[in-house]
Amino acid sequence: MGGDGRDDAAFTTLVERHARELRIHCYRMTGSLTESEELVQETFLKAWRKLDDFEGRASIRSWLYRPPLTVWFEGREAVLGALARSWNPGSPSYVGRFRAVGIAANRQPAMATFVRKEEDADFTAFAISLFMIADGSIVDATAFHDPSLFAAFGLPARLPASEEEEDSRWTPS
């Protein structure tokens, strides 16, 4: 137990289960091993400090993914920079090509995202994003990077690539 009554060993065990995946996620967003490690450490530090705020309404995994977003996306330019790196086939943080399918969850609009790397024939399940709408605008978005969720929405794990996708390329401006 720590001096504040928290169980240090239990917290360490809990976050260690997600450390590798979070490092990969941070690396994809930053393209830098040093920056990604700093984000992971900052994420765990924020999680430790805000552990009392965890209400268990979401998985610990999705709760851990939220803290670094405010670090990564401070302003429009930061968002566009991260997207440009992750969507640039020449970048080490290239994720792949995306295909989005509109769905609904909890009576709100949502999006199923599939991704395809150049060497893959098909798009594979990537993430489910839920949107909170207020006054006609998106006020919050939460992404669940868990392909096993696709079945719950009646979605396939794979989508075939089509010639139409090859001609429709979108680049953030």
C-alpha positions as CSV (number, residue, x, y, z in Angstrom):
1,M,0.0,0.0,0.0
2,G,1.1,3.5,-0.7
3,G,1.1,6.3,1.8
4,D,-2.3,7.4,0.6
5,G,-4.0,4.0,1.1
6,R,-3.8,3.0,-2.5
7,D,-2.6,-0.5,-3.5
8,D,0.5,0.2,-5.6
9,A,1.0,-3.4,-6.6
10,A,-2.6,-3.8,-7.8
11,F,-2.4,-0.6,-9.8
12,T,1.0,-1.6,-11.3
13,T,-0.5,-5.0,-12.3
14,L,-3.5,-3.4,-13.8
15,V,-1.7,-0.9,-16.0
16,E,1.1,-3.3,-17.0
17,R,-1.5,-5.4,-18.9
18,H,-2.0,-2.3,-21.1
19,A,1.5,-0.9,-21.3
20,R,2.7,-2.5,-24.5
21,E,-0.5,-1.7,-26.4
22,L,-0.5,1.9,-25.1
23,R,3.1,2.3,-26.2
24,I,2.3,1.1,-29.7
25,H,-0.8,3.4,-29.8
26,C,1.3,6.4,-28.6
27,Y,4.1,5.6,-31.1
28,R,1.6,5.5,-34.0
29,M,0.4,8.9,-32.9
30,T,3.8,10.6,-32.4
31,G,6.2,8.7,-34.7
32,S,8.8,9.0,-31.9
33,L,9.9,6.3,-29.4
34,T,10.9,8.9,-26.9
35,E,7.7,10.9,-27.2
36,S,5.6,7.8,-27.0
37,E,7.3,6.6,-23.9
38,E,6.8,10.0,-22.3
39,L,3.1,9.9,-23.1
40,V,2.8,6.4,-21.7
41,Q,4.4,7.5,-18.4
42,E,2.3,10.6,-18.3
43,T,-0.8,8.6,-19.0
44,F,0.0,6.2,-16.1
45,L,0.8,9.1,-13.8
46,K,-2.5,10.9,-14.6
47,A,-4.4,7.6,-14.2
48,W,-2.8,7.1,-10.7
49,R,-3.7,10.7,-9.7
50,K,-7.2,10.3,-11.0
51,L,-7.8,6.8,-9.9
52,D,-10.6,7.9,-7.5
53,D,-12.4,9.3,-10.6
54,F,-12.6,5.9,-12.2
55,E,-16.2,4.9,-11.9
56,G,-16.1,1.5,-13.7
57,R,-18.6,2.6,-16.4
58,A,-16.0,1.9,-19.1
59,S,-13.2,-0.6,-19.2
60,I,-9.9,0.4,-17.6
61,R,-8.4,0.1,-21.1
62,S,-10.6,2.8,-22.6
63,W,-10.1,4.9,-19.4
64,L,-6.4,4.7,-19.8
65,Y,-6.6,5.8,-23.5
66,R,-8.3,9.1,-22.6
67,P,-5.7,11.0,-20.6
68,P,-3.1,11.4,-23.4
69,L,-5.5,12.8,-25.9
70,T,-5.3,16.3,-24.4
71,V,-1.6,16.1,-24.8
72,W,-1.6,14.9,-28.4
73,F,-4.3,17.1,-29.7
74,E,-3.8,20.6,-28.4
75,G,-5.3,22.6,-31.3
76,R,-6.2,22.0,-34.9
77,E,-2.6,22.0,-36.1
78,A,-1.7,19.2,-33.7
79,V,-4.6,17.1,-34.8
80,L,-3.8,17.7,-38.5
81,G,-0.1,16.9,-37.9
82,A,-0.9,13.6,-36.2
83,L,-3.3,12.7,-38.9
84,A,-0.9,13.6,-41.6
85,R,1.8,11.4,-40.1
86,S,-0.4,8.4,-39.5
87,W,-1.9,8.6,-43.0
88,N,1.3,9.2,-44.9
89,P,2.5,5.9,-46.4
90,G,6.1,7.2,-46.2
91,S,5.9,7.8,-42.4
92,P,7.0,5.3,-39.8
93,S,3.7,6.0,-38.0
94,Y,1.6,5.1,-41.1
95,V,-1.6,3.2,-40.0
96,G,-3.0,2.4,-43.4
97,R,-6.0,3.3,-45.5
98,F,-9.3,3.7,-43.8
99,R,-12.9,2.9,-44.6
100,A,-15.6,4.2,-42.3
101,V,-19.1,2.7,-42.0
102,G,-21.8,4.7,-40.2
103,I,-23.6,2.9,-37.4
104,A,-25.5,3.8,-34.2
105,A,-24.8,3.0,-30.6
106,N,-26.8,4.1,-27.5
107,R,-29.1,6.1,-29.7
108,Q,-26.2,8.2,-30.9
109,P,-24.3,8.2,-34.2
110,A,-21.2,6.1,-34.3
111,M,-18.6,4.9,-36.8
112,A,-17.0,1.6,-37.4
113,T,-13.5,2.1,-38.9
114,F,-11.7,-0.5,-41.0
115,V,-8.0,-0.2,-41.9
116,R,-5.9,-1.7,-44.8
117,K,-2.2,-1.6,-45.1
118,E,-0.7,-1.6,-48.6
119,E,0.2,-5.3,-48.4
120,D,-3.3,-6.4,-47.2
121,A,-6.0,-7.4,-49.6
122,D,-8.9,-6.5,-47.3
123,F,-9.8,-3.9,-44.8
124,T,-9.8,-5.3,-41.2
125,A,-11.8,-4.1,-38.2
126,F,-9.9,-1.3,-36.4
127,A,-12.1,0.8,-34.0
128,I,-15.7,1.7,-33.1
129,S,-16.1,5.5,-32.4
130,L,-19.0,6.8,-30.5
131,F,-20.1,10.4,-30.8
132,M,-21.9,12.6,-28.3
133,I,-24.0,15.3,-30.0
134,A,-25.2,18.5,-28.4
135,D,-26.8,21.4,-30.2
136,G,-26.1,19.8,-33.6
137,S,-22.4,19.4,-33.0
138,I,-20.1,16.6,-31.9
139,V,-19.0,17.5,-28.4
140,D,-17.2,14.2,-27.5
141,A,-15.9,11.2,-29.3
142,T,-14.7,8.0,-27.7
143,A,-12.9,5.3,-29.8
144,F,-12.8,1.7,-28.8
145,H,-9.8,0.0,-30.5
146,D,-11.2,-3.5,-29.9
147,P,-12.1,-5.4,-33.1
148,S,-14.0,-8.0,-31.1
149,L,-16.7,-5.3,-30.6
150,F,-17.6,-5.4,-34.3
151,A,-19.6,-8.6,-33.9
152,A,-21.9,-6.9,-31.3
153,F,-22.9,-4.4,-34.1
154,G,-23.4,-7.1,-36.7
155,L,-20.3,-6.0,-38.5
156,P,-17.8,-8.3,-40.3
157,A,-14.2,-8.5,-39.2
158,R,-13.1,-7.8,-42.8
159,L,-14.3,-5.8,-45.7
160,P,-13.1,-6.4,-49.3
161,A,-11.1,-3.6,-50.9
162,S,-12.7,-2.2,-54.1
163,E,-11.4,-0.3,-57.0
164,E,-13.4,2.7,-56.0
165,E,-11.3,3.0,-52.8
166,E,-8.1,3.1,-54.8
167,D,-9.3,6.3,-56.6
168,S,-10.7,8.1,-53.5
169,R,-7.9,9.4,-51.5
170,W,-8.5,12.0,-48.8
171,T,-5.7,14.1,-47.3
172,P,-6.1,16.3,-44.2
173,S,-5.7,20.0,-45.1
